[in-house]
Amino acid sequence: MYIPTQFRETRRAVLVEAMRTIRLAGLVTFDGAAYHATHVPVLVREAGDSLTLEAHMARPNPHWTVLDAPRASLATFQGPHAYVSPSFYASKREHGKVVPTWNYVIVEARGTLEAITDEDWLLAHLADLTQFTEAERPEPWAISDAPDGFIRNLSRAIVGVRFTVETLEGSWKLIQHKPEADRRGTIDGLAASTREADREIAAAMRDREPS
């Protein structure tokens, strides 16, 4: 991924937290003849220096069938993004030499992807993924709420996958290279938007402003 120096994010804790917040990953594998891409919710696992992503795919999806052995793959996480209008900039009023741009947060992981067909692993993965995604709800749903055998029967239609992360990088493109007045104007403009992603970008920009 091309990342200009001013936008590059390398802090593991920041990148891992972004993956956990975004949750949906695009998994891409090249099998030597064609590309396979699948978008799936993932569970991030950390154990010391080890970092893995757990997910599952529909059994009819041909993506998992090329994973007869761990295969080099890519996982991308697209966070909030927002159009930035030149009208936000103080420099527009000063000299007018400005153009639109797009702000965004992206995390990219490279590593190996493998298929897991073990039924017990898959059921444990589904339980953990559900617990994580339901945790903030006032009345969280659990797999145990379903009738006996229901989840096990449904699980036969999916296959587990595990992505072992080897490298991790991120791009926080938040016009860090612009003058402070232009950044502040953009934060105010996006914060006033009715679009949630605009407000999230405004918050991300505000977090990176010098105190």
ROSE-4610 file (N, C-alpha, C; in Angstrom, 1 decimal, always signed):
// ROSE-4610
residu = [M/M/M/Y/Y/Y/I/I/I/P/P/P/T/T/T/Q/Q/Q/F/F/F/R/R/R/E/E/E/T/T/T/R/R/R/R/R/R/A/A/A/V/V/V/L/L/L/V/V/V/E/E/E/A/A/A/M/M/M/R/R/R/T/T/T/I/I/I/R/R/R/L/L/L/A/A/A/G/G/G/L/L/L/V/V/V/T/T/T/F/F/F/D/D/D/G/G/G/A/A/A/A/A/A/Y/Y/Y/H/H/H/A/A/A/T/T/T/H/H/H/V/V/V/P/P/P/V/V/V/L/L/L/V/V/V/R/R/R/E/E/E/A/A/A/G/G/G/D/D/D/S/S/S/L/L/L/T/T/T/L/L/L/E/E/E/A/A/A/H/H/H/M/M/M/A/A/A/R/R/R/P/P/P/N/N/N/P/P/P/H/H/H/W/W/W/T/T/T/V/V/V/L/L/L/D/D/D/A/A/A/P/P/P/R/R/R/A/A/A/S/S/S/L/L/L/A/A/A/T/T/T/F/F/F/Q/Q/Q/G/G/G/P/P/P/H/H/H/A/A/A/Y/Y/Y/V/V/V/S/S/S/P/P/P/S/S/S/F/F/F/Y/Y/Y/A/A/A/S/S/S/K/K/K/R/R/R/E/E/E/H/H/H/G/G/G/K/K/K/V/V/V/V/V/V/P/P/P/T/T/T/W/W/W/N/N/N/Y/Y/Y/V/V/V/I/I/I/V/V/V/E/E/E/A/A/A/R/R/R/G/G/G/T/T/T/L/L/L/E/E/E/A/A/A/I/I/I/T/T/T/D/D/D/E/E/E/D/D/D/W/W/W/L/L/L/L/L/L/A/A/A/H/H/H/L/L/L/A/A/A/D/D/D/L/L/L/T/T/T/Q/Q/Q/F/F/F/T/T/T/E/E/E/A/A/A/E/E/E/R/R/R/P/P/P/E/E/E/P/P/P/W/W/W/A/A/A/I/I/I/S/S/S/D/D/D/A/A/A/P/P/P/D/D/D/G/G/G/F/F/F/I/I/I/R/R/R/N/N/N/L/L/L/S/S/S/R/R/R/A/A/A/I/I/I/V/V/V/G/G/G/V/V/V/R/R/R/F/F/F/T/T/T/V/V/V/E/E/E/T/T/T/L/L/L/E/E/E/G/G/G/S/S/S/W/W/W/K/K/K/L/L/L/I/I/I/Q/Q/Q/H/H/H/K/K/K/P/P/P/E/E/E/A/A/A/D/D/D/R/R/R/R/R/R/G/G/G/T/T/T/I/I/I/D/D/D/G/G/G/L/L/L/A/A/A/A/A/A/S/S/S/T/T/T/R/R/R/E/E/E/A/A/A/D/D/D/R/R/R/E/E/E/I/I/I/A/A/A/A/A/A/A/A/A/M/M/M/R/R/R/D/D/D/R/R/R/E/E/E/P/P/P/S/S/S]
num = [1/1/1/2/2/2/3/3/3/4/4/4/5/5/5/6/6/6/7/7/7/8/8/8/9/9/9/10/10/10/11/11/11/12/12/12/13/13/13/14/14/14/15/15/15/16/16/16/17/17/17/18/18/18/19/19/19/20/20/20/21/21/21/22/22/22/23/23/23/24/24/24/25/25/25/26/26/26/27/27/27/28/28/28/29/29/29/30/30/30/31/31/31/32/32/32/33/33/33/34/34/34/35/35/35/36/36/36/37/37/37/38/38/38/39/39/39/40/40/40/41/41/41/42/42/42/43/43/43/44/44/44/45/45/45/46/46/46/47/47/47/48/48/48/49/49/49/50/50/50/51/51/51/52/52/52/53/53/53/54/54/54/55/55/55/56/56/56/57/57/57/58/58/58/59/59/59/60/60/60/61/61/61/62/62/62/63/63/63/64/64/64/65/65/65/66/66/66/67/67/67/68/68/68/69/69/69/70/70/70/71/71/71/72/72/72/73/73/73/74/74/74/75/75/75/76/76/76/77/77/77/78/78/78/79/79/79/80/80/80/81/81/81/82/82/82/83/83/83/84/84/84/85/85/85/86/86/86/87/87/87/88/88/88/89/89/89/90/90/90/91/91/91/92/92/92/93/93/93/94/94/94/95/95/95/96/96/96/97/97/97/98/98/98/99/99/99/100/100/100/101/101/101/102/102/102/103/103/103/104/104/104/105/105/105/106/106/106/107/107/107/108/108/108/109/109/109/110/110/110/111/111/111/112/112/112/113/113/113/114/114/114/115/115/115/116/116/116/117/117/117/118/118/118/119/119/119/120/120/120/121/121/121/122/122/122/123/123/123/124/124/124/125/125/125/126/126/126/127/127/127/128/128/128/129/129/129/130/130/130/131/131/131/132/132/132/133/133/133/134/134/134/135/135/135/136/136/136/137/137/137/138/138/138/139/139/139/140/140/140/141/141/141/142/142/142/143/143/143/144/144/144/145/145/145/146/146/146/147/147/147/148/148/148/149/149/149/150/150/150/151/151/151/152/152/152/153/153/153/154/154/154/155/155/155/156/156/156/157/157/157/158/158/158/159/159/159/160/160/160/161/161/161/162/162/162/163/163/163/164/164/164/165/165/165/166/166/166/167/167/167/168/168/168/169/169/169/170/170/170/171/171/171/172/172/172/173/173/173/174/174/174/175/175/175/176/176/176/177/177/177/178/178/178/179/179/179/180/180/180/181/181/181/182/182/182/183/183/183/184/184/184/185/185/185/186/186/186/187/187/187/188/188/188/189/189/189/190/190/190/191/191/191/192/192/192/193/193/193/194/194/194/195/195/195/196/196/196/197/197/197/198/198/198/199/199/199/200/200/200/201/201/201/202/202/202/203/203/203/204/204/204/205/205/205/206/206/206/207/207/207/208/208/208/209/209/209/210/210/210/211/211/211]
x = [+0.9/+0.0/+0.9/+0.6/+1.4/+0.9/+1.9/+1.5/+2.6/+2.2/+3.2/+3.6/+4.8/+5.3/+4.4/+3.8/+3.1/+1.8/+1.3/+0.1/+0.3/+1.5/+1.8/+1.6/+0.9/+0.7/+1.4/+2.3/+3.0/+2.8/+2.2/+2.0/+1.0/+1.5/+0.7/-0.6/-0.5/-1.7/-2.8/-2.4/-3.3/-3.9/-3.1/-3.6/-4.5/-4.2/-5.0/-6.3/-6.3/-7.6/-8.4/-7.9/-8.6/-9.3/-8.6/-9.1/-10.3/-10.1/-11.2/-12.4/-12.2/-13.3/-14.0/-13.2/-13.8/-14.5/-13.9/-14.4/-14.6/-14.9/-15.1/-13.8/-13.3/-12.1/-12.4/-11.6/-11.6/-10.4/-10.6/-9.6/-9.3/-8.1/-7.8/-6.6/-6.8/-5.9/-5.7/-4.5/-4.2/-3.7/-4.4/-4.1/-3.2/-2.6/-1.7/-2.4/-3.7/-4.4/-5.5/-6.1/-7.2/-7.1/-7.7/-7.9/-9.2/-9.1/-10.3/-10.5/-11.6/-11.9/-13.1/-13.1/-14.2/-14.2/-15.4/-15.5/-16.2/-15.5/-16.0/-15.8/-16.7/-16.4/-15.3/-14.4/-13.2/-13.1/-12.5/-12.2/-10.6/-10.1/-8.7/-8.2/-7.1/-6.5/-5.1/-4.7/-3.3/-2.8/-1.6/-1.0/+0.5/+1.0/+2.4/+2.6/+3.6/+3.9/+3.0/+2.3/+1.4/+0.1/-0.2/-1.5/-2.2/-3.4/-4.2/-5.6/-6.2/-7.6/-8.4/-9.6/-10.4/-11.7/-12.2/-13.4/-14.0/-15.1/-15.7/-16.3/-16.4/-17.0/-18.0/-18.9/-19.9/-19.2/-19.7/-19.1/-19.1/-20.1/-20.1/-19.1/-18.5/-17.5/-16.2/-15.8/-14.6/-13.3/-13.4/-12.2/-11.5/-12.2/-11.6/-11.0/-11.5/-11.1/-9.7/-9.1/-7.8/-6.8/-7.3/-6.5/-6.1/-5.7/-5.3/-4.0/-3.3/-2.2/-2.3/-1.7/-1.6/-1.1/-1.9/-1.5/-1.4/-0.3/-0.1/-1.4/-1.8/-3.0/-2.9/-3.9/-4.0/-5.3/-5.3/-6.5/-6.5/-7.6/-7.7/-8.9/-8.8/-9.8/-10.0/-11.2/-11.5/-12.3/-11.7/-12.4/-13.2/-13.5/-14.3/-13.6/-14.4/-13.8/-14.7/-14.2/-15.0/-14.4/-15.3/-14.9/-14.6/-13.5/-13.1/-13.2/-14.1/-14.4/-13.4/-12.9/-12.0/-12.7/-14.0/-14.7/-14.4/-13.9/-13.5/-12.2/-11.4/-10.1/-10.0/-9.2/-9.0/-8.2/-7.4/-6.5/-7.4/-8.6/-9.5/-9.8/-10.1/-10.4/-9.2/-8.0/-6.8/-6.2/-6.2/-5.6/-6.3/-7.2/-8.0/-7.3/-6.0/-5.3/-5.4/-6.6/-7.0/-7.8/-7.8/-8.6/-9.2/-10.3/-10.9/-9.9/-10.2/-9.5/-10.4/-9.8/-10.6/-9.8/-10.4/-9.7/-10.2/-9.3/-9.7/-8.7/-9.2/-8.4/-8.4/-7.2/-7.1/-6.0/-6.3/-5.3/-5.2/-3.9/-3.6/-2.7/-3.1/-2.3/-1.9/-0.7/-0.2/+0.2/-0.1/+0.2/-0.3/-0.6/-1.1/-2.5/-3.3/-4.7/-4.8/-5.5/-5.7/-7.2/-7.7/-9.0/-9.0/-10.1/-10.2/-11.6/-11.6/-12.9/-13.3/-12.4/-12.7/-14.0/-15.0/-16.3/-16.2/-15.4/-15.3/-14.7/-13.7/-13.0/-14.0/-14.8/-15.7/-16.8/-17.3/-18.4/-17.8/-16.6/-16.0/-15.7/-15.3/-15.2/-16.5/-17.5/-18.8/-19.3/-19.1/-19.5/-18.7/-17.4/-16.5/-16.8/-17.0/-17.3/-18.7/-19.7/-21.0/-20.8/-20.1/-19.9/-19.3/-18.3/-17.6/-18.5/-19.3/-20.1/-21.4/-21.8/-23.0/-22.7/-21.4/-21.1/-21.7/-21.8/-22.3/-23.8/-24.5/-26.0/-26.5/-27.7/-28.3/-28.7/-29.2/-29.6/-28.9/-27.6/-26.9/-27.4/-27.4/-27.8/-26.6/-26.9/-25.8/-26.2/-25.2/-25.5/-26.4/-26.2/-26.9/-28.4/-28.8/-30.2/-30.9/-30.2/-30.8/-31.2/-32.1/-32.5/-31.3/-31.4/-30.3/-30.1/-28.9/-28.5/-28.7/-29.4/-29.7/-28.4/-27.5/-26.3/-25.4/-25.3/-24.4/-24.9/-26.2/-26.7/-26.3/-26.5/-26.2/-24.7/-23.9/-22.4/-21.9/-22.7/-22.2/-22.2/-22.8/-22.8/-21.7/-20.8/-19.7/-18.4/-17.3/-15.9/-15.1/-14.4/-13.5/-12.3/-11.8/-10.5/-9.7/-8.4/-7.5/-6.4/-6.2/-5.2/-4.1/-2.9/-1.8/-1.1/-1.1/-0.5/+1.0/+1.7/+3.1/+3.6/+2.9/+3.2/+1.9/+2.0/+0.8/+1.2/+0.3/+0.6/-0.8/-0.7/-2.0/-1.7/-2.8/-2.7/-3.8/-3.4/-4.4/-4.3/-4.9/-4.8/-5.8/-5.3/-6.1/-5.6/-5.1/-4.5/-3.6/-2.7/-1.7/-0.8/-0.6/+0.4/-0.2/-1.5/-2.1/-1.8/-1.9/-1.8/-2.8/-2.5/-3.4/-4.8/-4.8/-6.2/-7.0/-6.4/-7.2/-7.6/-6.8/-7.2/-8.3/-8.2/-9.2/-10.5/-10.5/-11.7/-12.3/-11.5/-12.0/-12.7/-12.0/-12.6/-14.0/-14.1/-15.4/-16.4/-16.0/-16.9/-17.5/-16.6/-17.0/-17.8/-17.4/-18.1/-19.6/-19.8/-21.2/-22.0/-21.4/-22.1/-23.2/-24.2/-25.2/-24.7/-23.6/-23.0/-22.1/-22.4/-21.7/-20.2/-19.8/-18.4/-17.7/-18.4/-17.7/-17.4/-18.3/-18.0/-16.9/-16.9/-15.8/-14.4/-14.4/-13.1/-12.7/-13.7/-13.4/-12.8/-13.4/-12.9/-11.4/-11.2/-9.8/-8.8/-9.3/-8.4/-8.1/-9.1/-9.0/-8.0/-8.1/-7.2/-5.8/-5.5/-4.1/-3.6/-4.4/-4.0/-3.1/-2.0/-1.2/-2.1/-1.8/-2.6/-2.3]
y = [-1.2/+0.0/+1.2/+2.1/+3.4/+4.3/+4.7/+5.6/+6.7/+7.9/+9.0/+9.0/+9.4/+9.4/+10.1/+11.2/+12.0/+11.3/+10.3/+9.6/+8.2/+7.7/+6.4/+6.1/+5.0/+4.6/+3.3/+3.1/+1.9/+1.3/+2.1/+1.6/+0.4/-0.7/-1.9/-1.7/-1.2/-1.0/-0.2/+0.9/+1.7/+0.9/+0.1/-0.6/-1.8/-2.5/-3.5/-3.0/-1.9/-1.3/-0.9/-0.4/+0.0/-1.2/-2.3/-3.6/-4.0/-4.0/-4.4/-3.5/-2.2/-1.3/-1.5/-1.6/-1.7/-3.1/-4.1/-5.5/-6.2/-5.5/-6.1/-6.0/-7.2/-7.2/-7.8/-7.2/-7.8/-8.7/-10.0/-11.0/-11.3/-11.2/-11.4/-12.4/-13.4/-14.4/-14.6/-14.7/-15.1/-16.5/-17.3/-18.8/-19.2/-18.2/-18.4/-18.2/-18.2/-18.0/-16.9/-16.8/-15.8/-15.3/-14.1/-13.5/-13.9/-14.2/-14.5/-13.4/-12.8/-11.8/-12.0/-12.0/-12.2/-11.2/-10.6/-9.6/-10.3/-10.3/-11.1/-10.3/-10.5/-10.0/-10.9/-10.2/-11.0/-10.8/-11.8/-11.7/-11.6/-10.6/-10.4/-11.1/-11.9/-12.6/-12.2/-11.8/-11.5/-12.5/-13.0/-13.8/-13.6/-12.7/-12.3/-11.5/-12.0/-11.3/-11.9/-12.9/-13.5/-12.7/-12.5/-11.8/-12.6/-13.0/-13.7/-13.1/-13.4/-13.0/-14.2/-14.4/-15.5/-15.1/-15.9/-15.6/-16.9/-16.7/-17.9/-17.5/-18.4/-18.2/-19.2/-18.9/-19.8/-21.0/-22.2/-23.4/-23.3/-22.8/-22.7/-21.7/-20.9/-19.9/-20.6/-20.4/-21.1/-20.6/-19.5/-18.9/-19.9/-20.5/-21.4/-22.7/-23.0/-24.3/-24.2/-23.0/-22.8/-22.8/-22.9/-22.9/-24.3/-25.1/-26.5/-26.5/-25.4/-25.1/-23.6/-23.1/-21.7/-20.9/-20.0/-19.3/-17.8/-17.2/-15.7/-15.0/-14.0/-13.3/-11.9/-11.1/-9.7/-9.5/-8.8/-8.4/-6.9/-6.3/-4.8/-4.4/-3.4/-2.8/-1.4/-1.0/+0.4/+1.0/+2.0/+2.7/+3.8/+4.8/+6.0/+6.7/+7.4/+8.2/+9.4/+10.4/+11.6/+12.5/+13.1/+14.1/+15.4/+16.0/+17.3/+18.4/+19.3/+20.4/+21.5/+22.2/+23.3/+24.5/+24.4/+25.5/+25.5/+24.4/+24.3/+25.1/+25.3/+25.8/+27.3/+27.8/+29.2/+29.7/+28.9/+29.3/+29.5/+29.0/+29.2/+30.7/+31.3/+32.7/+33.6/+33.0/+33.8/+33.9/+32.8/+32.8/+31.9/+31.1/+30.3/+29.1/+28.9/+27.8/+26.5/+26.0/+24.7/+23.8/+22.5/+21.6/+20.6/+19.9/+18.9/+17.7/+17.0/+15.7/+14.8/+13.6/+12.6/+12.2/+12.2/+11.7/+10.3/+9.5/+8.1/+7.4/+6.3/+5.5/+4.1/+3.5/+2.2/+1.4/+0.1/-0.8/-2.0/-2.3/-3.4/-4.4/-5.7/-6.8/-7.8/-8.2/-9.3/-10.5/-11.6/-12.9/-14.1/-15.1/-16.3/-16.7/-17.2/-17.6/-19.1/-19.7/-21.2/-21.5/-22.6/-23.0/-24.0/-23.9/-24.7/-25.4/-26.7/-27.4/-28.1/-28.0/-28.7/-28.1/-28.9/-28.4/-27.8/-28.3/-27.7/-26.3/-26.2/-24.9/-23.9/-24.3/-23.4/-22.9/-23.9/-23.5/-22.6/-22.8/-21.9/-20.5/-20.5/-19.2/-18.4/-19.1/-18.5/-17.9/-18.7/-18.2/-17.0/-17.0/-15.8/-14.6/-14.8/-13.7/-13.1/-13.9/-13.4/-12.6/-13.2/-12.5/-11.2/-11.1/-9.8/-8.8/-9.2/-8.2/-7.8/-8.7/-8.4/-7.7/-7.6/-7.2/-5.8/-4.9/-3.6/-3.4/-4.5/-4.4/-4.6/-3.9/-4.0/-5.4/-6.1/-7.5/-8.4/-8.7/-9.4/-10.8/-11.1/-12.4/-13.4/-14.6/-15.6/-16.8/-17.6/-18.8/-19.7/-19.8/-20.7/-20.3/-19.1/-18.7/-19.5/-20.0/-20.8/-22.2/-22.8/-24.2/-25.2/-26.2/-27.2/-27.8/-27.8/-28.3/-27.4/-26.3/-25.4/-24.8/-24.2/-23.6/-24.6/-25.8/-26.9/-27.3/-27.4/-27.7/-26.6/-25.3/-24.2/-24.2/-24.5/-24.4/-25.3/-26.3/-27.2/-26.5/-25.3/-24.5/-23.5/-23.5/-22.5/-23.3/-22.5/-23.1/-22.0/-22.4/-21.4/-21.0/-19.8/-19.4/-18.7/-18.8/-18.1/-17.5/-16.2/-15.3/-15.0/-15.5/-15.2/-14.0/-12.9/-11.6/-11.7/-11.3/-11.2/-9.7/-8.8/-7.4/-6.6/-5.5/-4.6/-3.2/-2.4/-1.0/-0.3/+1.0/+1.8/+3.1/+3.7/+5.0/+5.8/+6.8/+7.8/+9.1/+9.1/+10.3/+11.4/+12.3/+13.3/+14.7/+15.0/+16.3/+16.8/+15.9/+16.4/+17.4/+17.4/+18.3/+19.7/+19.9/+21.2/+22.2/+23.5/+24.4/+24.2/+24.6/+24.4/+25.0/+26.2/+26.8/+26.0/+25.4/+24.5/+23.2/+22.7/+21.5/+21.8/+22.9/+23.3/+23.5/+24.2/+24.4/+23.1/+22.2/+20.9/+20.1/+20.2/+19.5/+20.1/+21.4/+22.0/+21.7/+21.7/+21.4/+20.0/+19.0/+17.6/+17.3/+18.0/+17.7/+18.2/+19.1/+19.6/+18.8/+17.8/+17.0/+16.1/+15.8/+14.8/+13.4/+13.2/+11.9/+11.4/+10.3/+9.8/+9.6/+9.1/+8.9/+10.2/+11.3/+12.6/+13.0/+12.8/+13.2/+12.3/+11.0/+10.1/+10.6/+11.0/+11.6/+12.9/+13.7/+14.9/+14.6/+13.5/+13.1/+12.6/+11.8/+11.2/+12.4/+13.4/+14.5/+15.3/+15.5/+16.2/+15.5/+14.2/+13.4/+13.6/+13.9/+14.0/+15.4/+16.4/+17.8/+17.9/+18.8/+19.1/+19.7/+19.3/+19.8/+21.3]
z = [+0.0/+0.0/+0.0/-0.9/-0.9/+0.2/+1.1/+2.2/+2.3/+2.0/+2.2/+3.7/+4.0/+5.3/+6.4/+6.0/+7.0/+7.4/+6.6/+6.9/+7.5/+7.5/+7.9/+9.4/+9.7/+11.1/+11.3/+12.3/+12.5/+13.9/+14.8/+16.2/+16.2/+16.7/+16.6/+17.4/+18.6/+19.4/+18.7/+18.0/+17.3/+16.1/+15.4/+14.3/+14.7/+15.8/+16.3/+16.8/+17.5/+18.0/+16.8/+15.8/+14.6/+14.0/+13.9/+13.3/+14.1/+15.5/+16.3/+16.2/+16.0/+15.8/+14.5/+13.4/+12.1/+11.9/+12.4/+12.4/+11.1/+10.0/+8.7/+7.9/+7.4/+6.7/+5.3/+4.3/+3.0/+2.8/+2.7/+2.5/+1.1/+0.6/-0.8/-0.9/-1.8/-2.0/-3.5/-4.0/-5.4/-5.4/-6.2/-6.2/-7.4/-8.0/-9.1/-10.5/-10.5/-11.7/-11.6/-10.4/-10.2/-8.8/-8.6/-7.3/-6.6/-5.3/-4.6/-3.5/-3.4/-2.4/-1.6/-0.3/+0.5/+1.7/+1.9/+3.0/+4.2/+5.3/+6.5/+7.8/+8.8/+10.1/+10.7/+11.4/+12.0/+13.5/+14.1/+15.5/+15.6/+16.3/+16.4/+17.6/+17.4/+18.5/+18.7/+19.9/+20.3/+21.3/+21.1/+22.1/+22.1/+22.9/+22.9/+21.6/+20.8/+19.5/+18.4/+18.7/+17.6/+17.4/+16.2/+15.9/+14.8/+15.0/+14.1/+13.9/+12.8/+12.5/+12.3/+13.0/+12.7/+12.1/+11.1/+10.4/+9.9/+9.1/+8.5/+7.1/+6.2/+4.9/+4.6/+3.7/+3.2/+2.5/+2.8/+2.2/+0.6/+0.0/-1.5/-2.0/-1.2/-1.6/-2.0/-3.3/-3.8/-3.1/-2.4/-1.8/-0.9/+0.0/+1.0/+0.3/-0.8/-1.5/-2.0/-2.2/-2.7/-1.5/-0.3/+0.9/+1.4/+0.4/+0.8/+1.7/+1.7/+2.6/+2.9/+4.0/+4.2/+3.0/+2.6/+1.3/+1.6/+1.0/+1.1/+0.8/+1.7/+1.5/+2.0/+1.8/+2.2/+2.9/+4.0/+4.8/+4.9/+4.4/+4.5/+5.3/+6.1/+6.9/+6.5/+6.0/+5.7/+6.8/+7.4/+8.5/+7.9/+8.8/+8.3/+7.2/+6.3/+5.3/+5.0/+4.5/+4.3/+3.2/+2.4/+1.4/+2.1/+1.7/+2.3/+1.3/+1.5/+0.6/+0.8/-0.2/-0.1/+0.7/+0.7/+1.5/+3.0/+3.5/+4.9/+5.2/+4.1/+4.4/+4.5/+5.5/+5.6/+4.4/+3.8/+2.7/+1.4/+1.3/+0.2/+0.2/+1.3/+1.4/+1.3/+1.5/+1.5/+0.0/-0.7/-2.0/-3.0/-2.6/-3.5/-4.1/-3.8/-4.5/-3.7/-3.8/-3.0/-3.9/-3.6/-4.3/-3.3/-3.7/-2.7/-2.5/-1.5/-1.2/-0.4/-0.1/+0.7/+1.9/+3.1/+4.3/+4.6/+5.1/+5.4/+6.3/+6.9/+7.7/+7.1/+6.9/+6.3/+7.1/+7.3/+7.9/+6.9/+6.7/+5.8/+6.5/+6.5/+7.0/+5.9/+6.0/+5.0/+5.8/+5.3/+6.0/+5.3/+6.0/+5.4/+5.9/+4.9/+5.2/+5.1/+6.0/+6.0/+6.3/+5.8/+6.1/+7.3/+8.1/+9.3/+9.2/+9.1/+9.0/+10.3/+11.3/+12.6/+13.2/+13.5/+13.9/+15.3/+16.2/+17.5/+17.5/+16.6/+16.5/+15.9/+14.9/+14.3/+15.3/+16.1/+17.1/+18.1/+18.6/+19.5/+18.9/+17.7/+17.0/+16.9/+16.5/+16.4/+17.7/+18.8/+20.2/+20.6/+20.3/+20.7/+19.8/+18.5/+17.7/+18.1/+18.4/+18.8/+20.1/+21.1/+22.4/+22.2/+21.3/+21.1/+20.5/+19.5/+18.7/+19.5/+20.4/+21.2/+22.5/+22.9/+24.2/+24.6/+23.7/+24.0/+24.0/+23.7/+23.6/+25.0/+25.3/+26.6/+26.9/+25.9/+26.1/+25.1/+25.3/+24.3/+24.0/+22.7/+22.3/+22.3/+22.7/+22.8/+22.0/+21.5/+20.8/+21.6/+22.9/+23.7/+23.8/+23.2/+23.2/+22.1/+21.1/+20.0/+20.5/+19.8/+20.2/+20.1/+20.9/+20.9/+19.4/+19.0/+17.7/+16.6/+16.8/+15.6/+15.1/+15.9/+15.4/+14.8/+15.5/+14.9/+13.5/+13.3/+12.0/+10.9/+11.4/+10.4/+10.1/+11.1/+11.0/+9.9/+9.5/+8.4/+7.0/+7.0/+5.7/+5.6/+6.6/+6.6/+6.9/+6.7/+6.9/+7.6/+8.6/+9.3/+8.5/+8.8/+8.2/+9.3/+9.2/+10.1/+9.3/+9.6/+8.9/+9.9/+9.7/+10.5/+10.0/+10.8/+10.4/+10.4/+9.4/+9.3/+9.3/+8.6/+8.6/+8.7/+9.3/+9.6/+9.4/+8.7/+8.5/+8.3/+8.5/+8.3/+7.7/+7.1/+6.5/+7.2/+7.9/+8.5/+7.7/+6.6/+5.7/+6.2/+7.0/+7.7/+7.5/+6.3/+5.9/+6.9/+7.5/+8.5/+7.9/+6.6/+5.9/+5.7/+5.9/+5.7/+6.8/+6.6/+7.7/+8.8/+10.0/+11.1/+10.9/+10.3/+10.1/+9.2/+8.1/+7.2/+7.9/+8.8/+9.5/+10.5/+11.2/+12.2/+11.4/+10.3/+9.5/+9.1/+8.7/+8.2/+9.4/+10.5/+11.7/+12.0/+12.0/+12.3/+11.3/+10.0/+8.9/+9.0/+9.2/+9.2/+10.5/+11.6/+12.9/+12.8/+11.9/+11.8/+10.8/+10.2/+9.1/+9.7/+9.0/+9.4/+9.1/+8.4/+8.1/+9.2/+9.7/+10.8/+10.5/+9.4/+9.0/+9.0/+8.5/+8.5/+10.0/+10.9/+12.3/+12.9/+12.5/+12.9/+12.4/+11.2/+10.7/+11.4/+11.7/+12.5/+13.8/+14.5/+15.8/+15.7/+14.6/+14.4/+14.1/+13.4/+13.1/+14.4/+15.2/+16.5/+17.4/+17.4/+18.3/+17.9/+16.7/+16.2/+16.2/+16.6/+16.7/+17.9/+17.7/+18.9/+20.0/+21.2/+22.4/+22.6]
